[in-house]
C-alpha cells in the first residue's frame, strides 16, 4: 500500500503531466525560443533593402570624391545645383550638404536633409562613409606617400585564444559563450522557480476555497500534504527541464559537426565556442548543476509560496503576499547580472552562498569555471536552509489551512510559526 505522501506526489504530478497544455508547451516552447533567436537574422536576410539616391553638395570640393555607395545607397555629386534647388528636386531621396569647414569641424558643417527618417542601417552607412572620406582627406594633407596603405598594414585585428588550464587536456573556451550560457541558465531558473512556486500556491488556495482540504487532511497529515504538493509540482518542472535538455543536446550534437569545419576556420572565437559546445563532459556537468540548483531554489521558495497559499482564502489576497518570495528571486536575477561582469569577485562568492540568491548567482558563475569546493559550499548552505524553511513553513501551513474568513496579518503568521 502506497504511503499518503506518495499518493499526494503522484496525484499532483500526473494531474499536470497528462494535461495537453503541458505537452504542447514542453514541445513548442523550445521551438519558439529558437525562432525568436533566429527571427532577426531571417528578417534582415529577406527584408527588401532601402534604395536611396543621395545628392551630395560639397563646398570643400574634396570629400565627395571619396564617398563610395553600395547597392542600396547611391551618392550623386551636384556641383552647380544650389541647396534650395536640390531640396525641391523630387528625384533625390536626401541631400547631403558638406560645408566649407567640414574637414576641420564636421559636426557643425555637415547636414543631411531627408524626407522623413532614414533606416538605421542607411544612417549608419552614410555616417561611416563620411568618416572614412574625411579621414582620407586629412591623411592626404600630411603629404606622406601611401599613408593609408601603411596604416592598413600596421593595423592589428586578432581574437585571443583562451585555454582552460584546470583540465587535463588543453581545450579552448569562449567567454562569449560562457556569458550567454550563464544568462540562459539564470533565465531558466528565474522562470521555473517563479512559475512553479506560484503554481503550488494557486493549487492550495483553490483547494482551500473549495473546502477540499478539509476532506484531505482527515487522511493525510498537513505536513505530508504540503510536501506532497511541493514535490509533485517540482517533479513536473524537472520533467520539463530534462526534456528540454535532451532536445537541446540532440540539436547541439547535430548542428555542431555541420558548422564546425567552415565556421571555425572563419573565426577563432567561433572555434572556441564550438569546442566548448562539443565537450560533452562540460555540458553534462553544467546541466547537472542546473538541476541541483533548480531543485534547491524551487524547494526553498515553493515552501514559502505554500505557506502563503495556506494563509489566505483567495488569489487576490495571495497575490499581495507573493511580494515576500518574489523580491528575493528578482534580487537574485539582478545580482547575477553583476556577477556576470566579475564571476571571481568576493561579492560574487558571497551572493552565490547566501540561499536567497545562490541558485541564480552560482549558476551565473559555473560556466566561467568555479572551484568545486565553492559549489559544494553553496549547495550545502542552500539545502541546509531548505530544511529550516520547510520546517518553518510547515508550521504555518498546518494552522493556515484551517483558517477562513479573514486575511491574517504578518504578526498572526509569525504567531502560527511559533506554535508547537
C-alpha positions as CSV (number, residue, x, y, z in Angstrom):
1,X,0.0,0.0,0.0
2,X,1.4,3.4,-1.0
3,X,2.1,6.0,1.7
4,X,0.0,9.1,1.9
5,X,2.9,11.3,0.8
6,X,3.5,9.1,-2.3
7,X,-0.2,9.3,-3.2
8,X,-0.2,13.1,-3.0
9,X,3.0,13.4,-5.1
10,X,1.7,11.0,-7.7
11,X,-1.6,12.9,-7.9
12,X,0.0,16.4,-8.2
13,X,2.5,15.1,-10.8
14,X,0.1,13.0,-13.0
15,X,-2.6,15.6,-12.9
16,X,-0.3,18.2,-14.6
17,X,1.8,16.0,-16.8
18,X,-1.3,14.5,-18.5
19,X,-2.7,17.9,-19.5
20,X,-2.5,18.8,-23.1
21,X,-1.2,22.2,-22.2
22,X,1.9,20.6,-20.6
23,X,2.7,18.5,-23.6
24,X,2.2,21.4,-26.0
25,X,4.3,23.9,-24.1
26,X,7.0,21.4,-23.5
27,X,7.4,20.7,-27.2
28,X,6.7,24.1,-28.6
29,X,8.5,26.5,-26.2
30,X,12.0,25.4,-27.4
31,X,10.8,25.9,-31.0
32,X,9.5,29.4,-30.3
33,X,12.7,30.3,-28.3
34,X,14.8,29.2,-31.3
35,X,12.5,31.1,-33.6
36,X,12.9,34.2,-31.5
37,X,16.7,34.0,-31.7
38,X,16.7,33.3,-35.5
39,X,13.9,35.7,-36.5
40,X,16.0,38.9,-36.5
41,X,18.6,37.3,-38.8
42,X,15.8,36.0,-41.1
43,X,14.1,39.3,-41.3
44,X,17.4,41.0,-42.2
45,X,18.0,38.4,-44.9
46,X,14.6,38.5,-46.5
47,X,13.7,42.2,-46.0
48,X,13.7,44.5,-49.0
49,X,16.7,46.8,-48.9
50,X,16.1,50.6,-48.7
51,X,17.3,52.0,-52.0
52,X,18.2,55.7,-51.8
53,X,19.7,58.3,-54.1
54,X,21.7,60.9,-52.1
55,X,22.6,64.2,-53.7
56,X,25.9,65.5,-52.4
57,X,26.7,69.2,-52.3
58,X,30.3,69.5,-51.3
59,X,31.6,73.1,-50.6
60,X,35.1,71.7,-49.8
61,X,35.4,70.2,-53.3
62,X,37.4,67.3,-51.8
63,X,35.2,65.0,-49.7
64,X,32.6,63.9,-52.3
65,X,35.1,62.1,-54.4
66,X,35.9,59.7,-51.5
67,X,32.3,58.7,-50.9
68,X,31.6,55.2,-52.1
69,X,28.0,53.9,-52.4
70,X,26.6,50.4,-52.4
71,X,23.6,48.5,-53.8
72,X,21.3,50.4,-51.5
73,X,22.8,53.9,-51.2
74,X,23.9,55.9,-54.3
75,X,25.8,59.2,-54.0
76,X,25.3,61.8,-56.8
77,X,27.6,64.8,-56.7
78,X,25.9,68.1,-57.8
79,X,28.4,70.8,-58.3
80,X,26.3,73.6,-59.8
81,X,22.9,73.0,-58.2
82,X,22.3,75.1,-55.1
83,X,20.9,73.6,-51.9
84,X,17.4,75.2,-52.2
85,X,17.1,73.8,-55.8
86,X,18.3,70.3,-54.7
87,X,15.7,70.3,-51.8
88,X,12.9,71.0,-54.3
89,X,14.1,68.1,-56.6
90,X,11.9,65.1,-56.1
91,X,14.3,62.7,-57.8
92,X,16.6,62.9,-54.7
93,X,15.7,60.9,-51.6
94,X,18.0,63.0,-49.5
95,X,20.6,65.8,-49.8
96,X,24.0,65.6,-48.1
97,X,25.3,69.1,-47.5
98,X,29.0,69.3,-46.7
99,X,30.0,72.8,-45.6
100,X,33.3,74.5,-46.3
101,X,34.7,73.7,-42.8
102,X,33.7,70.0,-42.8
103,X,37.3,68.8,-42.8
104,X,38.2,70.6,-39.6
105,X,34.8,70.7,-38.0
106,X,32.4,68.0,-39.5
107,X,29.9,68.1,-36.6
108,X,29.0,71.7,-37.3
109,X,29.4,71.7,-41.1
110,X,27.6,68.5,-42.4
111,X,23.9,68.2,-42.6
112,X,21.6,65.5,-44.2
113,X,18.2,66.7,-45.5
114,X,15.8,63.8,-45.9
115,X,12.1,63.2,-46.5
116,X,11.4,61.7,-43.0
117,X,13.8,59.5,-41.0
118,X,16.2,57.1,-42.7
119,X,16.5,53.5,-41.7
120,X,19.2,52.9,-39.0
121,X,21.3,50.8,-41.5
122,X,21.2,53.6,-44.1
123,X,22.1,56.2,-41.5
124,X,25.0,54.2,-40.2
125,X,26.3,53.6,-43.7
126,X,26.2,57.2,-44.7
127,X,27.9,58.2,-41.4
128,X,30.6,55.6,-41.9
129,X,31.3,56.7,-45.4
130,X,31.6,60.3,-44.3
131,X,34.0,59.4,-41.5
132,X,36.3,57.5,-43.9
133,X,36.1,60.2,-46.6
134,X,37.1,62.9,-44.1
135,X,39.9,60.7,-42.7
136,X,41.2,60.1,-46.2
137,X,41.3,63.9,-46.9
138,X,43.1,64.6,-43.5
139,X,45.7,61.9,-44.3
140,X,46.3,63.4,-47.7
141,X,47.0,66.7,-46.1
142,X,50.0,65.2,-44.2
143,X,51.6,64.7,-47.7
144,X,53.1,61.3,-46.8
145,X,53.1,58.9,-49.7
146,X,50.9,55.7,-49.3
147,X,50.0,56.7,-45.7
148,X,46.6,55.0,-45.9
149,X,48.2,51.7,-47.1
150,X,50.8,52.0,-44.3
151,X,48.1,52.4,-41.6
152,X,46.2,49.5,-43.0
153,X,49.3,47.3,-42.9
154,X,50.1,48.1,-39.3
155,X,46.6,47.7,-38.0
156,X,46.1,44.5,-36.0
157,X,42.8,42.6,-35.7
158,X,43.0,39.5,-33.5
159,X,41.0,37.2,-31.3
160,X,42.6,35.9,-28.1
161,X,42.5,32.1,-27.7
162,X,41.7,31.1,-24.1
163,X,42.8,27.7,-22.8
164,X,41.3,26.2,-19.7
165,X,44.3,25.1,-17.5
166,X,42.2,23.3,-15.0
167,X,41.5,20.5,-17.5
168,X,43.9,17.6,-18.1
169,X,43.9,18.3,-21.9
170,X,44.2,21.8,-23.3
171,X,40.8,22.9,-24.5
172,X,39.6,26.3,-25.9
173,X,36.9,28.2,-24.0
174,X,34.8,31.1,-25.2
175,X,34.0,33.9,-22.9
176,X,31.1,35.0,-25.1
177,X,29.5,31.5,-25.0
178,X,30.1,31.2,-21.2
179,X,28.3,34.6,-20.8
180,X,25.2,33.5,-22.8
181,X,25.1,30.1,-21.2
182,X,25.2,31.7,-17.8
183,X,22.4,34.1,-18.8
184,X,20.3,31.3,-20.3
185,X,20.7,29.2,-17.1
186,X,19.7,32.1,-15.0
187,X,16.6,32.9,-17.0
188,X,15.5,29.2,-16.8
189,X,15.9,29.2,-13.0
190,X,14.1,32.5,-12.6
191,X,11.2,31.5,-14.8
192,X,10.8,28.0,-13.4
193,X,11.2,28.9,-9.7
194,X,8.7,31.7,-10.0
195,X,6.1,29.9,-12.2
196,X,6.1,26.5,-10.4
197,X,6.3,28.1,-6.9
198,X,3.2,30.2,-7.7
199,X,1.6,27.0,-9.1
200,X,1.9,25.4,-5.7
201,X,0.4,28.4,-4.0
202,X,-2.5,28.6,-6.5
203,X,-3.3,24.9,-6.1
204,X,-3.5,25.2,-2.3
205,X,-5.7,28.4,-2.5
206,X,-8.1,26.7,-4.9
207,X,-8.4,23.6,-2.8
208,X,-8.9,25.6,0.3
209,X,-11.6,27.8,-1.3
210,X,-13.4,24.6,-2.5
211,X,-13.1,23.1,1.0
212,X,-11.3,20.1,-0.5
213,X,-8.5,20.3,2.1
214,X,-10.9,19.7,4.9
215,X,-11.6,16.2,3.5
216,X,-8.0,15.5,2.5
217,X,-6.4,16.4,5.9
218,X,-8.7,13.8,7.5
219,X,-6.5,11.1,6.0
220,X,-3.2,12.9,5.3
221,X,-1.2,15.0,7.8
222,X,-0.9,18.7,6.8
223,X,2.9,18.4,6.6
224,X,2.7,15.4,4.3
225,X,0.2,17.2,2.2
226,X,2.4,20.3,1.8
227,X,5.5,18.3,1.0
228,X,3.5,16.1,-1.5
229,X,2.3,19.2,-3.4
230,X,5.8,20.8,-3.4
231,X,7.5,17.6,-4.6
232,X,4.7,16.7,-7.1
233,X,4.8,20.0,-8.8
234,X,8.6,20.1,-8.6
235,X,8.8,16.8,-10.5
236,X,6.7,18.3,-13.3
237,X,9.3,21.1,-13.6
238,X,12.2,18.6,-13.5
239,X,10.5,16.6,-16.3
240,X,10.1,19.6,-18.4
241,X,13.8,20.7,-17.9
242,X,15.0,17.1,-18.7
243,X,13.0,17.1,-21.9
244,X,14.4,20.5,-22.9
245,X,17.9,19.5,-22.1
246,X,17.5,16.3,-24.2
247,X,16.2,18.3,-27.1
248,X,19.0,20.9,-26.8
249,X,21.6,18.1,-26.6
250,X,20.2,16.4,-29.7
251,X,20.2,19.7,-31.6
252,X,23.8,20.5,-30.5
253,X,25.1,17.1,-31.4
254,X,23.5,17.5,-34.9
255,X,24.4,21.2,-35.6
256,X,27.9,21.5,-34.2
257,X,29.6,19.0,-36.6
258,X,27.8,20.7,-39.6
259,X,29.1,24.2,-38.8
260,X,32.4,23.4,-37.1
261,X,34.6,22.9,-40.2
262,X,33.6,26.1,-42.1
263,X,32.8,28.4,-39.1
264,X,35.9,27.5,-37.1
265,X,38.2,28.4,-40.0
266,X,36.5,31.8,-40.5
267,X,36.6,33.0,-36.9
268,X,38.8,31.8,-33.9
269,X,36.1,32.9,-31.4
270,X,33.6,30.6,-33.1
271,X,36.2,27.8,-32.9
272,X,36.4,28.2,-29.2
273,X,32.7,28.3,-28.8
274,X,32.2,25.1,-30.9
275,X,35.0,23.3,-29.0
276,X,33.2,24.2,-25.8
277,X,29.8,23.0,-27.1
278,X,31.3,19.7,-28.3
279,X,32.7,19.0,-24.8
280,X,30.0,16.5,-23.6
281,X,31.5,16.4,-20.1
282,X,31.3,20.1,-19.7
283,X,27.7,20.3,-20.9
284,X,26.6,17.3,-18.7
285,X,28.2,19.0,-15.7
286,X,26.5,22.3,-16.5
287,X,23.1,20.6,-16.9
288,X,23.6,18.6,-13.7
289,X,24.4,21.7,-11.6
290,X,21.4,23.4,-13.2
291,X,19.1,20.7,-11.9
292,X,20.8,20.7,-8.5
293,X,20.3,24.5,-8.1
294,X,16.8,24.4,-9.6
295,X,15.7,21.8,-7.2
296,X,17.2,23.7,-4.3
297,X,15.9,27.0,-5.3
298,X,12.4,25.6,-6.0
299,X,12.2,23.7,-2.7
300,X,13.3,26.8,-0.8
301,X,10.9,29.2,-2.4
302,X,7.9,26.9,-3.0
303,X,7.7,26.2,0.7
304,X,7.2,30.0,1.2
305,X,4.6,30.0,-1.6
306,X,2.8,27.1,0.1
307,X,2.7,28.9,3.4
308,X,1.2,31.9,1.7
309,X,-1.4,29.8,0.0
310,X,-2.4,28.2,3.2
311,X,-2.8,31.6,5.0
312,X,-5.3,33.2,2.5
313,X,-8.7,32.3,1.1
314,X,-8.4,33.7,-2.5
315,X,-5.9,34.5,-5.2
316,X,-6.3,38.3,-4.7
317,X,-5.1,38.2,-1.1
318,X,-2.3,35.7,-2.1
319,X,-1.0,38.0,-4.9
320,X,-0.4,40.7,-2.3
321,X,1.7,38.4,-0.2
322,X,3.7,37.0,-3.1
323,X,5.9,40.1,-2.9
324,X,7.7,38.3,0.1
325,X,9.2,35.5,-2.0
326,X,9.2,37.3,-5.3
327,X,11.5,40.2,-4.3
328,X,14.5,37.9,-3.3
329,X,14.0,36.0,-6.6
330,X,14.2,39.2,-8.6
331,X,17.1,40.3,-6.4
332,X,18.9,37.1,-7.3
333,X,18.5,37.6,-11.1
334,X,19.5,41.3,-10.8
335,X,22.6,40.3,-8.7
336,X,23.5,37.7,-11.2
337,X,23.9,40.4,-13.8
338,X,26.6,42.0,-11.7
339,X,28.2,38.5,-11.1
340,X,28.5,38.0,-14.9
341,X,30.8,41.0,-15.1
342,X,33.2,39.6,-12.5
343,X,32.4,36.0,-11.6
344,X,35.5,35.6,-9.4
345,X,35.0,38.6,-7.2
346,X,34.3,38.4,-3.4
347,X,30.9,39.9,-4.0
348,X,30.1,37.1,-6.5
349,X,31.2,34.4,-4.0
350,X,29.0,35.7,-1.2
351,X,26.0,36.2,-3.4
352,X,26.4,32.6,-4.6
353,X,26.5,31.3,-1.0
354,X,23.5,33.2,0.5
355,X,20.5,30.9,-0.1
356,X,18.2,33.7,-1.2
357,X,20.4,34.5,-4.2
358,X,22.7,31.4,-4.6
359,X,20.7,29.5,-7.2
360,X,20.9,32.2,-9.8
361,X,24.3,33.7,-8.8
362,X,26.1,30.4,-8.6
363,X,24.7,29.3,-12.0
364,X,25.9,32.6,-13.4
365,X,29.5,31.7,-12.3
366,X,29.7,28.0,-13.1
367,X,30.1,28.3,-16.9
368,X,33.1,30.6,-16.3
369,X,34.8,28.0,-14.1
370,X,34.4,27.8,-10.3
371,X,36.3,25.7,-7.8
372,X,34.4,22.6,-6.8
373,X,34.6,23.5,-3.1
374,X,32.8,26.8,-3.7
375,X,30.0,25.0,-5.5
376,X,29.7,22.4,-2.7
377,X,29.6,25.2,0.0
378,X,26.8,26.9,-1.9
379,X,24.9,23.6,-2.3
380,X,25.3,22.7,1.4
381,X,24.2,26.2,2.5
382,X,21.1,26.1,0.2
383,X,19.9,22.6,1.1
384,X,20.6,23.2,4.8
385,X,18.4,26.3,4.8
386,X,15.8,24.3,2.8
387,X,15.3,22.0,5.9
388,X,14.8,25.1,8.1
389,X,12.5,26.8,5.7
390,X,10.3,23.7,5.1
391,X,10.1,23.1,8.8
392,X,9.1,26.7,9.5
393,X,6.6,26.9,6.6
394,X,5.1,23.6,7.5
395,X,4.2,25.0,11.0
396,X,2.4,27.9,9.3
397,X,0.7,25.6,6.8
398,X,-0.8,23.2,9.4
399,X,-2.5,26.2,11.0
400,X,-3.3,28.3,7.9
401,X,-5.3,25.6,6.0
402,X,-8.0,25.6,8.7
403,X,-8.3,29.4,8.9
404,X,-11.1,31.0,6.9
405,X,-12.9,34.3,6.8
406,X,-10.1,36.9,7.0
407,X,-6.6,37.7,5.7
408,X,-4.1,37.2,8.5
409,X,-1.6,39.8,9.4
410,X,2.1,39.3,9.5
411,X,2.0,39.2,13.3
412,X,-0.5,36.4,13.2
413,X,1.5,34.4,10.7
414,X,4.6,34.7,12.9
415,X,2.4,33.5,15.8
416,X,1.4,30.4,13.8
417,X,5.0,29.6,13.2
418,X,5.7,29.7,16.9
419,X,3.0,27.2,17.8
420,X,4.3,23.8,19.0
